[in-house]
Amino acid sequence: MKKILYFIPLLLMATACDWFVFDNMDGYDATITGQFIDSGTGQPVLFGVPDNYGFTIYEQEGSFTPEKGTFKPTAQTWYAKTNGSYTNKLVFSGSYRIQAQTNNFYPITEEFTIKKGDNTQNFTVTPYARVKDVKFSYDSATKELVAKFKVEHGDASKTNGINAYFLIAQDRFVGKNHNNATDASAKASGVTPGTEIELRIKTTGGNNAEFQYTQPHYLRIGVMGAYGAVKDAYDEETIDWNKWGALGYAGYPNPPAEVMVIVHHDAEFTPNGTINPNAQYNYSSVWKVDENFSTFTEVTDWD
């Protein structure tokens, strides 16, 4: 009997606390969809998944008033698709702010309103770089996949260097961090905007992670724009006289055992991190090539 009497006061105390208050908040009352639009071309800015497709949204302070305490905006991560569109079907109506700082476009901060029901909200952004006029083919003589394309700066007043990459994977989510190309010929540093660039991927020999099975492959071009110094690179190198003589200097009187020469290398792109500090890529669309390397088809279904 004493045990029952002890239990009753504890039960009364428990039922009086907030643990037993029913959640009377309304549920999600809105959906939103939209695209990230290139300010220079009017076309969607494409993303690499899983590279740079998450962006930060804050519900604005004052968007609603809680029954207790004060509302403090917290970061929400929304996600875009490869084709530059996004959809969120579970959202509350109210005032919001996008604060995208780490994507493949210049940072933006913009306020917008979501009303009850369906909403469309596009964001106009400027990518760090653009890929244009992309063409893929197969060189049967060398057994190489070939990409030809042009690049340009998103804002030529802010960047002066672009690196280019020919990317390949076994599924359509090919990107910076999902790429099986290992060829030196699949990338180029400090490329010149407006001129046609050619990159290649061998389908034999290396790249075993990609070509060990007979199957379709997925291709795209990635470009990384940043501010940096494009400069000629020179190194000092010591070689023996026999090698020097082979260059046409045999018979030189009193030859030394070794000679110091200056070796010139190609221009080197050295970003300094002030623009595009996360080294994000901008992308072409994704293309599928069949297992015989004969048919190239653009991937358009990202639902």
N, C-alpha and C positions, 0 to 999 in steps of 0.2 A: 504494500500500500504506500509506503514511504517513497518507493521508486517512482510510482505513478505521480505522486504529488510533486516530486522534483522535476519531472518531465514536463508538466503542464506549464510552469512559469517560463521554462526555456523555449517552449513552443510559441508562447505568446510574444516573447522577446524577438524571436526570429521572424515571425510574421509581421512585426512592426517595422522591420528594416527595409532598405531599398532593394534587397535581393528579390523580393516578391512583388515589385511594381511591374505591371505589364508594360511591354513596349507598345506605346500608342503612336509611334512615329509613322507617317505615311511612307509607303514604299517608293521605289524608283518610278518616276512619272514622265521620263523623257528618253529619247534616243537621239543620237547625233552621228552624222557622217560627213565626210569632206575629203579634201585633197590638199597636198602641199604643191603650190603652183610656182614655177620658175618665173621670177619677175622679168626676165629677159626674153623668154620664148613663149610664155603662156602655157607651156606643157608641164605635166606632173614631174616633180623631182623624184627620181627612183631611189629606193633604199636597198641596202644589203641586209638580208636576214641570216644570222642574228647579229649583225654588226651595229647599225645605227638607227634602228627603226623604233626605239622607245623615245617618247618625248614627255616633258613634265607639264602637268596642269595643276593649277591651284583653284579651289573654290574660294571666291573672294570673301573677306571679312564683311559681315553685314548681309550676306546672302540669305541667311535665316537666323533667327534668334532662338537659342536653346532654352529649355525651361529652367535649367540650372547652369550656372557658370557662364563663361564667355566662349565664343567660337574662335578657334585659332586655325587658320588655313594650314593644311598639311599637303605635302607634295603627293600627287597621284601620277602614276606612270601609265600613259596610254600608248598603244602600239599601232604603227602603220604597217601596211602590206608592202610587198616589194614594188608594186605599181604606183606607190605614192598616195594611196587612199587609206582612210581609217574609218572605223565604225565602233561606236560604243552604245550598246543597247541597254545598259544598266547605269543610268545617270539621273541625278536630281536636277530639276529646273533651278535656275539661279544665275548668279554672276560668276564668271570664271576668268582666269588669266593663263595664257600659255607662256612659258618661260623656257624656251628651248635653247640650250647653251652648248650641247655636246654632239650635235648632229652633223650632217654633211652639208650644212648651209650656214651662212652667217647668223649669229645669235639673234633671236627675236623675242620681244616681250609685247604681248597684245591682249587686251581685254575683250571679252565677248559675252553674250548672254544666251542662255539656253532656256527656251520656253517649254511649257508642257507639251508633250506630243513629239512629233518628228522635227528634227532640225538639220540644217545643212550649214557647215561652217568651213570655208576654205581659208588657208593661210598662204599669203604670198611671201616667198622667201628667195634669197639669192644663193645659189650653190657656189661652192669654192671653185669648181671647174665644170666644164660640160664636155660630153662626148657627142660627136656628130658624124653623120654619113658612114655608119658602120656597115661593113661588108665582110661576111665569112665565106671561106672556100676551103677546098682540100687540094693540096698539091700531091698528086699521085706519084710523081717522079721522086720526090724526097720523103714521101709519106709524112707530111706535116699538115696540120691545120693552120690556116692563114687568116689573120685578121687585119683589115685595112680600115682606117678611120682618121678623123681629124679631132682636134681638141681646141678649146678656147677657155679663157679665164671667165669666171663668173663676174668678177669685178677687177678689171685690169689695173685699176688704180691702187689695189691693195695686195695683189699677188704678182709674183714675177717668175714662178717656177711651177711646172707640172710634170709629175711622173705618170707613166702609163703602164698598165698591166693587162695581159691576156689571161683570163681566169677560166677554169674548167672544173666541173664536179660531176658526180654521178646522179645528182638530183637537181631540181630546178632552183634550189636556194643557194646557188653559187654566189660567192662574195669574198670579201677581203679575208675573212677568217674561215672560209669554207672553199678552199682552192687547192687543187692537186697538181697545178703546173709547176715544174721545177726547172724548166729550161731558162738559160740566160737570155735566149731570144724571145722569151715571153714577157719581157719587161724592158722599159727604157726610161732613162732619167733626163730631166731637163728638155723635154720635147718641145718643138717649135709650134706654137698655135697657128692654125690655118694651113699647115702643110700635111700631106697624107703620110700617115705613120703605118708601118707594117711590122707586126709581131707574129711569131710562129711557135707552135707547140708540136714536138715530135710525138708520133703515135706508136713508135717502136723504141726499144732501148730503155730509156729512163721513164719516169712517170708511171711506174708500175702500179702505184695505188689507184690510178685512173684506168689504165688500159689492160689490166690483167684478165679482165673478162670482156667478152663480146657483148656490147650493150649500147644503148643510146648514151649521149653525153650532152651536157648543158654548158653553154658558153656565154660569156659576156665580157665587156671591157670595163675596167675600173681605172679611174684617174684620180690622182691626189694633188690638189693645188695648195700651195703655201707660199709664204714669203721666204726667200732665202737667197743665198749667193750662188750664182752660176759662174764658175771660174775654171780656168784650166788648171790641171793638177800636174805637178812635176815632182819626180822623185830622184834622189841620187842613188846610183847603183854601181857596185864594184864588179867588174868582169875581168877575166884573165886575158892576157895579150893574144893568145891564140884565137879567142873569139873575136877580139878587136881586129886582128889581122884578116879574119875571114870576111870582115866587112869592107875589105879593099885597102887596108893600110899595111899589108905585109911588106917587108923590106924597109920599114921605117928605121933609121939608125938608132942604135942603143935603146931597143924597146924595153919598157919596164915589165916587171912580172905581172902587174895588175894596172888597171886604168879606171878612173872614176868617170862615169858618164851621167848625163842628165836625161832621164827617160820621160817622155811626154805621154800623158794619158788623156782619155776623153774627158770632156767637161763633166764636172761633178756637181750634183744638186744637193745643197746643204741647207735644209730648212732651219730657221732659228726659233721656231715655236711660237712666234707672236700671232700668226694667223693659222687657223686650223690646228690647234695644239694637240688634238687627239688623232691627227693624221687620218682623218676619215676619207673614204673614197666616195666619189660620185660615179654613177654607173650608167651604162647603156641598158637597154632591155635585155632579157634573157632569151637565148636561142637554143633550140634542141637540134642536134645532129644525129641521124640514125646510125646504127652500128656499122654500116658500110661507108660512112662519111660522104654520102651522096645527096642527102636531102636536109636542108636547113629550114627550120620552122620557128617563127617567133612564138614565145610562150605568152599568152594573153589571159589565161584563166587563173586568177589569184584568189578566188572566193573559197 
